[in-house]
Amino acid sequence: MASSIWTTEEFTCPGCGMDYAATREQHPHKHSGNFECRVCQTEVHAWSGAHDYFGWKVIKRTSPVFGRKSA
């Protein structure tokens, strides 16, 4: 049975730069796995230990806007 300790973590694909977020959940037993980028199939993250990751989602970032403020 898993505990209720969840955290959201962010990862960037080393192959293409796509940003992802996943939920990390603590477990009393050892888990292992990995996640591959949906765009270029490069491994984004691998894990082994008393935790597991789920709910992988692409993070949609907005670019900062530079320039002058309009009056």
mmJSON file of the N, C-alpha and C atoms, coordinates in Angstrom:
{"data_MODEL":{"atom_site":{
"group_PDB":["ATOM","ATOM","ATOM","ATOM","ATOM","ATOM","ATOM","ATOM","ATOM","ATOM","ATOM","ATOM","ATOM","ATOM","ATOM","ATOM","ATOM","ATOM","ATOM","ATOM","ATOM","ATOM","ATOM","ATOM","ATOM","ATOM","ATOM","ATOM","ATOM","ATOM","ATOM","ATOM","ATOM","ATOM","ATOM","ATOM","ATOM","ATOM","ATOM","ATOM","ATOM","ATOM","ATOM","ATOM","ATOM","ATOM","ATOM","ATOM","ATOM","ATOM","ATOM","ATOM","ATOM","ATOM","ATOM","ATOM","ATOM","ATOM","ATOM","ATOM","ATOM","ATOM","ATOM","ATOM","ATOM","ATOM","ATOM","ATOM","ATOM","ATOM","ATOM","ATOM","ATOM","ATOM","ATOM","ATOM","ATOM","ATOM","ATOM","ATOM","ATOM","ATOM","ATOM","ATOM","ATOM","ATOM","ATOM","ATOM","ATOM","ATOM","ATOM","ATOM","ATOM","ATOM","ATOM","ATOM","ATOM","ATOM","ATOM","ATOM","ATOM","ATOM","ATOM","ATOM","ATOM","ATOM","ATOM","ATOM","ATOM","ATOM","ATOM","ATOM","ATOM","ATOM","ATOM","ATOM","ATOM","ATOM","ATOM","ATOM","ATOM","ATOM","ATOM","ATOM","ATOM","ATOM","ATOM","ATOM","ATOM","ATOM","ATOM","ATOM","ATOM","ATOM","ATOM","ATOM","ATOM","ATOM","ATOM","ATOM","ATOM","ATOM","ATOM","ATOM","ATOM","ATOM","ATOM","ATOM","ATOM","ATOM","ATOM","ATOM","ATOM","ATOM","ATOM","ATOM","ATOM","ATOM","ATOM","ATOM","ATOM","ATOM","ATOM","ATOM","ATOM","ATOM","ATOM","ATOM","ATOM","ATOM","ATOM","ATOM","ATOM","ATOM","ATOM","ATOM","ATOM","ATOM","ATOM","ATOM","ATOM","ATOM","ATOM","ATOM","ATOM","ATOM","ATOM","ATOM","ATOM","ATOM","ATOM","ATOM","ATOM","ATOM","ATOM","ATOM","ATOM","ATOM","ATOM","ATOM","ATOM","ATOM","ATOM","ATOM","ATOM","ATOM","ATOM","ATOM","ATOM","ATOM","ATOM","ATOM","ATOM"],
"id":[1,2,3,4,5,6,7,8,9,10,11,12,13,14,15,16,17,18,19,20,21,22,23,24,25,26,27,28,29,30,31,32,33,34,35,36,37,38,39,40,41,42,43,44,45,46,47,48,49,50,51,52,53,54,55,56,57,58,59,60,61,62,63,64,65,66,67,68,69,70,71,72,73,74,75,76,77,78,79,80,81,82,83,84,85,86,87,88,89,90,91,92,93,94,95,96,97,98,99,100,101,102,103,104,105,106,107,108,109,110,111,112,113,114,115,116,117,118,119,120,121,122,123,124,125,126,127,128,129,130,131,132,133,134,135,136,137,138,139,140,141,142,143,144,145,146,147,148,149,150,151,152,153,154,155,156,157,158,159,160,161,162,163,164,165,166,167,168,169,170,171,172,173,174,175,176,177,178,179,180,181,182,183,184,185,186,187,188,189,190,191,192,193,194,195,196,197,198,199,200,201,202,203,204,205,206,207,208,209,210,211,212,213],
"type_symbol":["N","C","C","N","C","C","N","C","C","N","C","C","N","C","C","N","C","C","N","C","C","N","C","C","N","C","C","N","C","C","N","C","C","N","C","C","N","C","C","N","C","C","N","C","C","N","C","C","N","C","C","N","C","C","N","C","C","N","C","C","N","C","C","N","C","C","N","C","C","N","C","C","N","C","C","N","C","C","N","C","C","N","C","C","N","C","C","N","C","C","N","C","C","N","C","C","N","C","C","N","C","C","N","C","C","N","C","C","N","C","C","N","C","C","N","C","C","N","C","C","N","C","C","N","C","C","N","C","C","N","C","C","N","C","C","N","C","C","N","C","C","N","C","C","N","C","C","N","C","C","N","C","C","N","C","C","N","C","C","N","C","C","N","C","C","N","C","C","N","C","C","N","C","C","N","C","C","N","C","C","N","C","C","N","C","C","N","C","C","N","C","C","N","C","C","N","C","C","N","C","C","N","C","C","N","C","C","N","C","C","N","C","C"],
"label_atom_id":["N","CA","C","N","CA","C","N","CA","C","N","CA","C","N","CA","C","N","CA","C","N","CA","C","N","CA","C","N","CA","C","N","CA","C","N","CA","C","N","CA","C","N","CA","C","N","CA","C","N","CA","C","N","CA","C","N","CA","C","N","CA","C","N","CA","C","N","CA","C","N","CA","C","N","CA","C","N","CA","C","N","CA","C","N","CA","C","N","CA","C","N","CA","C","N","CA","C","N","CA","C","N","CA","C","N","CA","C","N","CA","C","N","CA","C","N","CA","C","N","CA","C","N","CA","C","N","CA","C","N","CA","C","N","CA","C","N","CA","C","N","CA","C","N","CA","C","N","CA","C","N","CA","C","N","CA","C","N","CA","C","N","CA","C","N","CA","C","N","CA","C","N","CA","C","N","CA","C","N","CA","C","N","CA","C","N","CA","C","N","CA","C","N","CA","C","N","CA","C","N","CA","C","N","CA","C","N","CA","C","N","CA","C","N","CA","C","N","CA","C","N","CA","C","N","CA","C","N","CA","C","N","CA","C","N","CA","C","N","CA","C","N","CA","C","N","CA","C"],
"label_alt_id":[null,null,null,null,null,null,null,null,null,null,null,null,null,null,null,null,null,null,null,null,null,null,null,null,null,null,null,null,null,null,null,null,null,null,null,null,null,null,null,null,null,null,null,null,null,null,null,null,null,null,null,null,null,null,null,null,null,null,null,null,null,null,null,null,null,null,null,null,null,null,null,null,null,null,null,null,null,null,null,null,null,null,null,null,null,null,null,null,null,null,null,null,null,null,null,null,null,null,null,null,null,null,null,null,null,null,null,null,null,null,null,null,null,null,null,null,null,null,null,null,null,null,null,null,null,null,null,null,null,null,null,null,null,null,null,null,null,null,null,null,null,null,null,null,null,null,null,null,null,null,null,null,null,null,null,null,null,null,null,null,null,null,null,null,null,null,null,null,null,null,null,null,null,null,null,null,null,null,null,null,null,null,null,null,null,null,null,null,null,null,null,null,null,null,null,null,null,null,null,null,null,null,null,null,null,null,null,null,null,null,null,null,null],
"label_comp_id":["MET","MET","MET","ALA","ALA","ALA","SER","SER","SER","SER","SER","SER","ILE","ILE","ILE","TRP","TRP","TRP","THR","THR","THR","THR","THR","THR","GLU","GLU","GLU","GLU","GLU","GLU","PHE","PHE","PHE","THR","THR","THR","CYS","CYS","CYS","PRO","PRO","PRO","GLY","GLY","GLY","CYS","CYS","CYS","GLY","GLY","GLY","MET","MET","MET","ASP","ASP","ASP","TYR","TYR","TYR","ALA","ALA","ALA","ALA","ALA","ALA","THR","THR","THR","ARG","ARG","ARG","GLU","GLU","GLU","GLN","GLN","GLN","HIS","HIS","HIS","PRO","PRO","PRO","HIS","HIS","HIS","LYS","LYS","LYS","HIS","HIS","HIS","SER","SER","SER","GLY","GLY","GLY","ASN","ASN","ASN","PHE","PHE","PHE","GLU","GLU","GLU","CYS","CYS","CYS","ARG","ARG","ARG","VAL","VAL","VAL","CYS","CYS","CYS","GLN","GLN","GLN","THR","THR","THR","GLU","GLU","GLU","VAL","VAL","VAL","HIS","HIS","HIS","ALA","ALA","ALA","TRP","TRP","TRP","SER","SER","SER","GLY","GLY","GLY","ALA","ALA","ALA","HIS","HIS","HIS","ASP","ASP","ASP","TYR","TYR","TYR","PHE","PHE","PHE","GLY","GLY","GLY","TRP","TRP","TRP","LYS","LYS","LYS","VAL","VAL","VAL","ILE","ILE","ILE","LYS","LYS","LYS","ARG","ARG","ARG","THR","THR","THR","SER","SER","SER","PRO","PRO","PRO","VAL","VAL","VAL","PHE","PHE","PHE","GLY","GLY","GLY","ARG","ARG","ARG","LYS","LYS","LYS","SER","SER","SER","ALA","ALA","ALA"],
"label_asym_id":["A","A","A","A","A","A","A","A","A","A","A","A","A","A","A","A","A","A","A","A","A","A","A","A","A","A","A","A","A","A","A","A","A","A","A","A","A","A","A","A","A","A","A","A","A","A","A","A","A","A","A","A","A","A","A","A","A","A","A","A","A","A","A","A","A","A","A","A","A","A","A","A","A","A","A","A","A","A","A","A","A","A","A","A","A","A","A","A","A","A","A","A","A","A","A","A","A","A","A","A","A","A","A","A","A","A","A","A","A","A","A","A","A","A","A","A","A","A","A","A","A","A","A","A","A","A","A","A","A","A","A","A","A","A","A","A","A","A","A","A","A","A","A","A","A","A","A","A","A","A","A","A","A","A","A","A","A","A","A","A","A","A","A","A","A","A","A","A","A","A","A","A","A","A","A","A","A","A","A","A","A","A","A","A","A","A","A","A","A","A","A","A","A","A","A","A","A","A","A","A","A","A","A","A","A","A","A","A","A","A","A","A","A"],
"label_entity_id":["1","1","1","1","1","1","1","1","1","1","1","1","1","1","1","1","1","1","1","1","1","1","1","1","1","1","1","1","1","1","1","1","1","1","1","1","1","1","1","1","1","1","1","1","1","1","1","1","1","1","1","1","1","1","1","1","1","1","1","1","1","1","1","1","1","1","1","1","1","1","1","1","1","1","1","1","1","1","1","1","1","1","1","1","1","1","1","1","1","1","1","1","1","1","1","1","1","1","1","1","1","1","1","1","1","1","1","1","1","1","1","1","1","1","1","1","1","1","1","1","1","1","1","1","1","1","1","1","1","1","1","1","1","1","1","1","1","1","1","1","1","1","1","1","1","1","1","1","1","1","1","1","1","1","1","1","1","1","1","1","1","1","1","1","1","1","1","1","1","1","1","1","1","1","1","1","1","1","1","1","1","1","1","1","1","1","1","1","1","1","1","1","1","1","1","1","1","1","1","1","1","1","1","1","1","1","1","1","1","1","1","1","1"],
"label_seq_id":[1,1,1,2,2,2,3,3,3,4,4,4,5,5,5,6,6,6,7,7,7,8,8,8,9,9,9,10,10,10,11,11,11,12,12,12,13,13,13,14,14,14,15,15,15,16,16,16,17,17,17,18,18,18,19,19,19,20,20,20,21,21,21,22,22,22,23,23,23,24,24,24,25,25,25,26,26,26,27,27,27,28,28,28,29,29,29,30,30,30,31,31,31,32,32,32,33,33,33,34,34,34,35,35,35,36,36,36,37,37,37,38,38,38,39,39,39,40,40,40,41,41,41,42,42,42,43,43,43,44,44,44,45,45,45,46,46,46,47,47,47,48,48,48,49,49,49,50,50,50,51,51,51,52,52,52,53,53,53,54,54,54,55,55,55,56,56,56,57,57,57,58,58,58,59,59,59,60,60,60,61,61,61,62,62,62,63,63,63,64,64,64,65,65,65,66,66,66,67,67,67,68,68,68,69,69,69,70,70,70,71,71,71],
"pdbx_PDB_ins_code":[null,null,null,null,null,null,null,null,null,null,null,null,null,null,null,null,null,null,null,null,null,null,null,null,null,null,null,null,null,null,null,null,null,null,null,null,null,null,null,null,null,null,null,null,null,null,null,null,null,null,null,null,null,null,null,null,null,null,null,null,null,null,null,null,null,null,null,null,null,null,null,null,null,null,null,null,null,null,null,null,null,null,null,null,null,null,null,null,null,null,null,null,null,null,null,null,null,null,null,null,null,null,null,null,null,null,null,null,null,null,null,null,null,null,null,null,null,null,null,null,null,null,null,null,null,null,null,null,null,null,null,null,null,null,null,null,null,null,null,null,null,null,null,null,null,null,null,null,null,null,null,null,null,null,null,null,null,null,null,null,null,null,null,null,null,null,null,null,null,null,null,null,null,null,null,null,null,null,null,null,null,null,null,null,null,null,null,null,null,null,null,null,null,null,null,null,null,null,null,null,null,null,null,null,null,null,null,null,null,null,null,null,null],
"Cartn_x":[0.842,0.0,0.886,0.567,1.349,0.946,1.898,1.593,0.977,0.594,-0.046,0.932,2.236,3.221,3.459,2.965,3.121,3.802,4.674,5.27,5.279,5.224,5.314,6.725,7.335,8.695,8.709,9.647,9.779,11.079,11.022,12.155,12.244,13.444,13.659,14.344,13.818,14.411,15.802,16.819,18.167,18.34,17.407,17.505,16.942,15.719,15.061,14.643,14.78,14.453,12.998,12.168,10.752,10.688,9.815,9.648,8.455,8.654,7.626,7.478,6.308,6.07,5.496,5.839,5.327,5.114,4.242,3.991,4.813,5.55,6.355,5.591,5.436,4.701,5.616,5.69,6.462,5.744,6.504,5.972,6.781,6.168,6.925,7.809,7.567,8.329,9.086,10.146,10.991,10.277,10.394,9.865,10.985,10.892,11.836,11.101,11.632,11.017,11.76,11.252,11.825,10.746,11.03,10.11,10.903,10.364,10.993,10.186,10.897,10.291,9.317,8.186,7.172,7.541,8.49,8.894,10.058,11.148,12.364,12.765,11.988,12.209,13.517,14.088,15.255,14.782,15.559,15.191,15.277,14.169,14.094,14.459,13.969,14.235,14.089,14.98,14.899,14.96,14.259,14.221,14.222,14.677,14.684,14.737,13.805,13.778,12.372,12.178,10.88,9.97,9.902,9.033,8.72,7.688,7.299,6.831,6.863,6.409,5.222,4.258,3.091,2.555,1.615,0.961,1.874,2.726,3.649,2.864,3.19,2.51,3.53,3.255,4.078,3.753,4.802,4.603,4.588,3.527,3.441,3.959,5.093,5.736,5.359,5.264,5.053,6.362,6.697,7.935,7.766,8.809,8.714,8.624,7.926,7.766,8.702,9.554,10.489,10.055,10.349,10.019,9.555,8.97,8.476,7.051,6.729,5.333,4.585,3.41,2.636,1.917,1.864,1.273,-0.221],
"Cartn_y":[-1.178,0.0,1.239,2.182,3.407,4.411,5.229,6.305,7.455,8.496,9.619,10.75,10.48,11.519,11.582,12.655,12.87,14.209,14.275,15.539,15.589,16.79,16.966,17.406,16.737,17.064,17.35,18.204,18.565,18.003,17.608,17.01,17.598,17.663,18.125,17.014,16.721,15.689,16.144,15.298,15.669,15.613,14.972,14.842,16.023,16.44,17.494,18.706,18.623,19.775,19.877,18.887,18.908,18.835,19.651,19.669,18.812,18.053,17.165,17.372,17.028,16.979,15.608,15.078,13.784,13.842,13.003,12.905,11.764,12.066,11.053,10.637,9.336,8.792,7.871,8.095,7.224,5.889,4.803,3.451,2.731,1.781,1.006,-0.066,-0.358,-1.385,-0.749,-1.411,-0.905,-0.978,0.086,0.173,0.644,0.298,0.831,1.045,1.927,2.203,3.307,3.668,4.786,5.427,6.632,7.356,7.84,7.606,8.057,9.193,10.127,11.287,10.835,11.474,11.145,11.673,12.606,13.197,12.433,12.232,11.649,10.305,9.771,8.469,8.374,9.51,9.519,9.32,8.597,8.422,9.766,10.152,11.412,11.19,10.082,9.808,8.31,7.772,6.387,6.414,5.482,5.474,4.057,3.95,2.691,3.037,2.529,2.824,2.748,3.321,3.27,4.396,4.57,5.573,5.162,5.77,5.516,6.83,6.939,8.136,7.78,8.697,8.488,9.838,9.805,11.031,11.944,11.363,12.172,13.067,14.384,15.356,16.32,16.773,17.808,19.122,19.884,21.208,22.222,22.978,24.017,25.304,25.717,26.937,28.101,29.268,30.461,31.237,31.758,32.522,33.889,34.393,35.745,36.76,37.833,38.887,40.032,40.41,41.502,42.71,43.864,45.084,46.161,47.169,48.294,48.087,48.649,48.671,49.701,49.365,50.354,51.245,52.51,53.497,53.555],
"Cartn_z":[0.0,0.0,0.0,-0.835,-0.955,0.118,0.509,1.436,0.656,1.354,0.679,0.395,0.402,0.127,-1.372,-1.992,-3.426,-3.64,-4.617,-5.034,-6.553,-7.097,-8.54,-8.865,-9.828,-10.237,-11.732,-12.15,-13.558,-14.122,-15.398,-16.092,-17.491,-18.031,-19.404,-20.182,-21.353,-22.207,-22.64,-22.419,-22.852,-24.371,-25.067,-26.512,-27.278,-26.921,-27.703,-26.871,-25.55,-24.712,-24.283,-24.612,-24.202,-22.679,-22.088,-20.637,-20.218,-19.129,-18.602,-17.099,-16.591,-15.151,-14.837,-13.663,-13.224,-11.716,-11.232,-9.804,-9.234,-8.178,-7.479,-6.234,-6.06,-4.912,-4.117,-2.823,-1.931,-1.768,-1.718,-1.543,-0.469,0.223,1.209,0.563,-0.728,-1.435,-2.597,-3.028,-4.1,-5.456,-6.229,-7.591,-8.5,-9.765,-10.738,-12.051,-12.852,-14.135,-14.842,-16.013,-16.737,-17.596,-18.041,-18.92,-20.12,-21.317,-22.554,-23.159,-23.768,-24.415,-25.496,-25.542,-26.553,-27.927,-27.982,-29.257,-29.878,-29.103,-29.686,-29.077,-28.16,-27.525,-26.73,-26.33,-25.455,-24.018,-23.207,-21.808,-21.081,-20.465,-19.726,-18.265,-17.691,-16.278,-16.016,-15.172,-14.71,-13.192,-12.539,-11.081,-10.545,-9.305,-8.579,-7.1,-6.341,-4.909,-4.366,-3.213,-2.525,-3.009,-4.333,-4.936,-6.374,-6.929,-8.305,-8.91,-10.233,-10.94,-11.813,-11.874,-12.731,-13.189,-14.115,-14.585,-15.387,-16.226,-17.023,-17.976,-17.963,-18.831,-19.405,-20.624,-21.25,-20.556,-20.247,-19.657,-20.789,-20.877,-21.903,-21.299,-21.764,-21.272,-22.18,-21.595,-22.401,-22.416,-23.55,-23.681,-23.044,-22.402,-21.853,-22.986,-22.725,-23.727,-23.349,-24.268,-24.026,-24.867,-24.371,-25.112,-24.158,-24.721,-23.94,-23.527,-22.383,-21.948,-22.768,-23.224,-23.959,-22.951,-23.267,-22.345,-22.44],
"occupancy":[1.0,1.0,1.0,1.0,1.0,1.0,1.0,1.0,1.0,1.0,1.0,1.0,1.0,1.0,1.0,1.0,1.0,1.0,1.0,1.0,1.0,1.0,1.0,1.0,1.0,1.0,1.0,1.0,1.0,1.0,1.0,1.0,1.0,1.0,1.0,1.0,1.0,1.0,1.0,1.0,1.0,1.0,1.0,1.0,1.0,1.0,1.0,1.0,1.0,1.0,1.0,1.0,1.0,1.0,1.0,1.0,1.0,1.0,1.0,1.0,1.0,1.0,1.0,1.0,1.0,1.0,1.0,1.0,1.0,1.0,1.0,1.0,1.0,1.0,1.0,1.0,1.0,1.0,1.0,1.0,1.0,1.0,1.0,1.0,1.0,1.0,1.0,1.0,1.0,1.0,1.0,1.0,1.0,1.0,1.0,1.0,1.0,1.0,1.0,1.0,1.0,1.0,1.0,1.0,1.0,1.0,1.0,1.0,1.0,1.0,1.0,1.0,1.0,1.0,1.0,1.0,1.0,1.0,1.0,1.0,1.0,1.0,1.0,1.0,1.0,1.0,1.0,1.0,1.0,1.0,1.0,1.0,1.0,1.0,1.0,1.0,1.0,1.0,1.0,1.0,1.0,1.0,1.0,1.0,1.0,1.0,1.0,1.0,1.0,1.0,1.0,1.0,1.0,1.0,1.0,1.0,1.0,1.0,1.0,1.0,1.0,1.0,1.0,1.0,1.0,1.0,1.0,1.0,1.0,1.0,1.0,1.0,1.0,1.0,1.0,1.0,1.0,1.0,1.0,1.0,1.0,1.0,1.0,1.0,1.0,1.0,1.0,1.0,1.0,1.0,1.0,1.0,1.0,1.0,1.0,1.0,1.0,1.0,1.0,1.0,1.0,1.0,1.0,1.0,1.0,1.0,1.0,1.0,1.0,1.0,1.0,1.0,1.0],
"B_iso_or_equiv":[0.0,0.0,0.0,0.0,0.0,0.0,0.0,0.0,0.0,0.0,0.0,0.0,0.0,0.0,0.0,0.0,0.0,0.0,0.0,0.0,0.0,0.0,0.0,0.0,0.0,0.0,0.0,0.0,0.0,0.0,0.0,0.0,0.0,0.0,0.0,0.0,0.0,0.0,0.0,0.0,0.0,0.0,0.0,0.0,0.0,0.0,0.0,0.0,0.0,0.0,0.0,0.0,0.0,0.0,0.0,0.0,0.0,0.0,0.0,0.0,0.0,0.0,0.0,0.0,0.0,0.0,0.0,0.0,0.0,0.0,0.0,0.0,0.0,0.0,0.0,0.0,0.0,0.0,0.0,0.0,0.0,0.0,0.0,0.0,0.0,0.0,0.0,0.0,0.0,0.0,0.0,0.0,0.0,0.0,0.0,0.0,0.0,0.0,0.0,0.0,0.0,0.0,0.0,0.0,0.0,0.0,0.0,0.0,0.0,0.0,0.0,0.0,0.0,0.0,0.0,0.0,0.0,0.0,0.0,0.0,0.0,0.0,0.0,0.0,0.0,0.0,0.0,0.0,0.0,0.0,0.0,0.0,0.0,0.0,0.0,0.0,0.0,0.0,0.0,0.0,0.0,0.0,0.0,0.0,0.0,0.0,0.0,0.0,0.0,0.0,0.0,0.0,0.0,0.0,0.0,0.0,0.0,0.0,0.0,0.0,0.0,0.0,0.0,0.0,0.0,0.0,0.0,0.0,0.0,0.0,0.0,0.0,0.0,0.0,0.0,0.0,0.0,0.0,0.0,0.0,0.0,0.0,0.0,0.0,0.0,0.0,0.0,0.0,0.0,0.0,0.0,0.0,0.0,0.0,0.0,0.0,0.0,0.0,0.0,0.0,0.0,0.0,0.0,0.0,0.0,0.0,0.0,0.0,0.0,0.0,0.0,0.0,0.0],
"pdbx_formal_charge":[null,null,null,null,null,null,null,null,null,null,null,null,null,null,null,null,null,null,null,null,null,null,null,null,null,null,null,null,null,null,null,null,null,null,null,null,null,null,null,null,null,null,null,null,null,null,null,null,null,null,null,null,null,null,null,null,null,null,null,null,null,null,null,null,null,null,null,null,null,null,null,null,null,null,null,null,null,null,null,null,null,null,null,null,null,null,null,null,null,null,null,null,null,null,null,null,null,null,null,null,null,null,null,null,null,null,null,null,null,null,null,null,null,null,null,null,null,null,null,null,null,null,null,null,null,null,null,null,null,null,null,null,null,null,null,null,null,null,null,null,null,null,null,null,null,null,null,null,null,null,null,null,null,null,null,null,null,null,null,null,null,null,null,null,null,null,null,null,null,null,null,null,null,null,null,null,null,null,null,null,null,null,null,null,null,null,null,null,null,null,null,null,null,null,null,null,null,null,null,null,null,null,null,null,null,null,null,null,null,null,null,null,null],
"auth_seq_id":[1,1,1,2,2,2,3,3,3,4,4,4,5,5,5,6,6,6,7,7,7,8,8,8,9,9,9,10,10,10,11,11,11,12,12,12,13,13,13,14,14,14,15,15,15,16,16,16,17,17,17,18,18,18,19,19,19,20,20,20,21,21,21,22,22,22,23,23,23,24,24,24,25,25,25,26,26,26,27,27,27,28,28,28,29,29,29,30,30,30,31,31,31,32,32,32,33,33,33,34,34,34,35,35,35,36,36,36,37,37,37,38,38,38,39,39,39,40,40,40,41,41,41,42,42,42,43,43,43,44,44,44,45,45,45,46,46,46,47,47,47,48,48,48,49,49,49,50,50,50,51,51,51,52,52,52,53,53,53,54,54,54,55,55,55,56,56,56,57,57,57,58,58,58,59,59,59,60,60,60,61,61,61,62,62,62,63,63,63,64,64,64,65,65,65,66,66,66,67,67,67,68,68,68,69,69,69,70,70,70,71,71,71],
"auth_comp_id":["MET","MET","MET","ALA","ALA","ALA","SER","SER","SER","SER","SER","SER","ILE","ILE","ILE","TRP","TRP","TRP","THR","THR","THR","THR","THR","THR","GLU","GLU","GLU","GLU","GLU","GLU","PHE","PHE","PHE","THR","THR","THR","CYS","CYS","CYS","PRO","PRO","PRO","GLY","GLY","GLY","CYS","CYS","CYS","GLY","GLY","GLY","MET","MET","MET","ASP","ASP","ASP","TYR","TYR","TYR","ALA","ALA","ALA","ALA","ALA","ALA","THR","THR","THR","ARG","ARG","ARG","GLU","GLU","GLU","GLN","GLN","GLN","HIS","HIS","HIS","PRO","PRO","PRO","HIS","HIS","HIS","LYS","LYS","LYS","HIS","HIS","HIS","SER","SER","SER","GLY","GLY","GLY","ASN","ASN","ASN","PHE","PHE","PHE","GLU","GLU","GLU","CYS","CYS","CYS","ARG","ARG","ARG","VAL","VAL","VAL","CYS","CYS","CYS","GLN","GLN","GLN","THR","THR","THR","GLU","GLU","GLU","VAL","VAL","VAL","HIS","HIS","HIS","ALA","ALA","ALA","TRP","TRP","TRP","SER","SER","SER","GLY","GLY","GLY","ALA","ALA","ALA","HIS","HIS","HIS","ASP","ASP","ASP","TYR","TYR","TYR","PHE","PHE","PHE","GLY","GLY","GLY","TRP","TRP","TRP","LYS","LYS","LYS","VAL","VAL","VAL","ILE","ILE","ILE","LYS","LYS","LYS","ARG","ARG","ARG","THR","THR","THR","SER","SER","SER","PRO","PRO","PRO","VAL","VAL","VAL","PHE","PHE","PHE","GLY","GLY","GLY","ARG","ARG","ARG","LYS","LYS","LYS","SER","SER","SER","ALA","ALA","ALA"],
"auth_asym_id":["A","A","A","A","A","A","A","A","A","A","A","A","A","A","A","A","A","A","A","A","A","A","A","A","A","A","A","A","A","A","A","A","A","A","A","A","A","A","A","A","A","A","A","A","A","A","A","A","A","A","A","A","A","A","A","A","A","A","A","A","A","A","A","A","A","A","A","A","A","A","A","A","A","A","A","A","A","A","A","A","A","A","A","A","A","A","A","A","A","A","A","A","A","A","A","A","A","A","A","A","A","A","A","A","A","A","A","A","A","A","A","A","A","A","A","A","A","A","A","A","A","A","A","A","A","A","A","A","A","A","A","A","A","A","A","A","A","A","A","A","A","A","A","A","A","A","A","A","A","A","A","A","A","A","A","A","A","A","A","A","A","A","A","A","A","A","A","A","A","A","A","A","A","A","A","A","A","A","A","A","A","A","A","A","A","A","A","A","A","A","A","A","A","A","A","A","A","A","A","A","A","A","A","A","A","A","A","A","A","A","A","A","A"],
"auth_atom_id":["N","CA","C","N","CA","C","N","CA","C","N","CA","C","N","CA","C","N","CA","C","N","CA","C","N","CA","C","N","CA","C","N","CA","C","N","CA","C","N","CA","C","N","CA","C","N","CA","C","N","CA","C","N","CA","C","N","CA","C","N","CA","C","N","CA","C","N","CA","C","N","CA","C","N","CA","C","N","CA","C","N","CA","C","N","CA","C","N","CA","C","N","CA","C","N","CA","C","N","CA","C","N","CA","C","N","CA","C","N","CA","C","N","CA","C","N","CA","C","N","CA","C","N","CA","C","N","CA","C","N","CA","C","N","CA","C","N","CA","C","N","CA","C","N","CA","C","N","CA","C","N","CA","C","N","CA","C","N","CA","C","N","CA","C","N","CA","C","N","CA","C","N","CA","C","N","CA","C","N","CA","C","N","CA","C","N","CA","C","N","CA","C","N","CA","C","N","CA","C","N","CA","C","N","CA","C","N","CA","C","N","CA","C","N","CA","C","N","CA","C","N","CA","C","N","CA","C","N","CA","C","N","CA","C","N","CA","C","N","CA","C","N","CA","C","N","CA","C"],
"pdbx_PDB_model_num":[1,1,1,1,1,1,1,1,1,1,1,1,1,1,1,1,1,1,1,1,1,1,1,1,1,1,1,1,1,1,1,1,1,1,1,1,1,1,1,1,1,1,1,1,1,1,1,1,1,1,1,1,1,1,1,1,1,1,1,1,1,1,1,1,1,1,1,1,1,1,1,1,1,1,1,1,1,1,1,1,1,1,1,1,1,1,1,1,1,1,1,1,1,1,1,1,1,1,1,1,1,1,1,1,1,1,1,1,1,1,1,1,1,1,1,1,1,1,1,1,1,1,1,1,1,1,1,1,1,1,1,1,1,1,1,1,1,1,1,1,1,1,1,1,1,1,1,1,1,1,1,1,1,1,1,1,1,1,1,1,1,1,1,1,1,1,1,1,1,1,1,1,1,1,1,1,1,1,1,1,1,1,1,1,1,1,1,1,1,1,1,1,1,1,1,1,1,1,1,1,1,1,1,1,1,1,1,1,1,1,1,1,1]
}}}
